[in-house]
Amino acid sequence: KRGISSTEAQKAAEAYPKSLERETAKELARTRWAKLEKVEPKKRKKRLYDFLINRGFNHELSREIVMQLETKTNEDF
């Protein structure tokens, strides 16, 4: 839509290190999880998952991070 071909966009996405993507997602999730502290647990998980998906993280990574935050404290994560 913005003048970048889909092949160029795909190449750029593949070149992005997965470890950096994971760390970025975790940092965003930690911050958002803390902001949602007063929300009931089910809604909190859903909102965090939606937050990560809306920022372009894949479903598997988003689900994994939500599950980790649900079971661990921020210090362990």
N, C-alpha and C positions, 0 to 999 in steps of 0.2 A: 504493500500500500504506500510505502514511503520511498519508493525508488530503489529498494534493495532487492535483488533477485532472491528467490527462495533457495537456490543452490548456495549463494554466498552466505545467507543467513544460516543455513544448515552447517556449512563449513565452520563458521564462527562458533556455533553452539558446540560442535564436536571438539573444537580446539580448547574450549574452556575446561580447565582442570576440575575433575569431579570432587577432589578433596577440597578445593576452594569453594565450590558450590555447596558442599555439605557444611563447611564451617560458616559460610554466610547464612545459610538457612538456620543453623543452630543459634547463631547470635540474634537474628531477627526473632526467632521463636522464644528465646529466653526473655527478651524485652517485652514481647507481646503477652507471654504467659504471665509475667508479673503484673502487667496492666489489667489483666482479666481475673485477678485474684478474687474479687468479690462475686464473680459470676458462678452460678451453679456448675458443678463438674461436667455434666453432659454438654451444656451449652458452651462451656469454656473450651472443651476439646474441639467441638464443631467450629467455633469461631477461629481458633488457632489454625486448624486444618484449612479452612476457607482462606484465611489470611495468606498462608504459604502458597496455596494453589493460585490465588489471584496475583501473586508476585512471580509466577512462572516456574515454580518448583514442581517437579513431577509428583504424581500421586504416591508412589512408593516411598520416596524420601519424606514427603510431608507426613504420611501416616506413621512412618518409623519415628520421626522426631516427636510427634504428638504422644505416641505411646511411651517413649523414653521420658518425656517430661512428666507424664502422668504418674509414672512409677518411681521417679527419682526426684530428689531435691535439686535445686539449681547448682549447688556445690558439686554434686555427683555428675551432673550433666555436662 
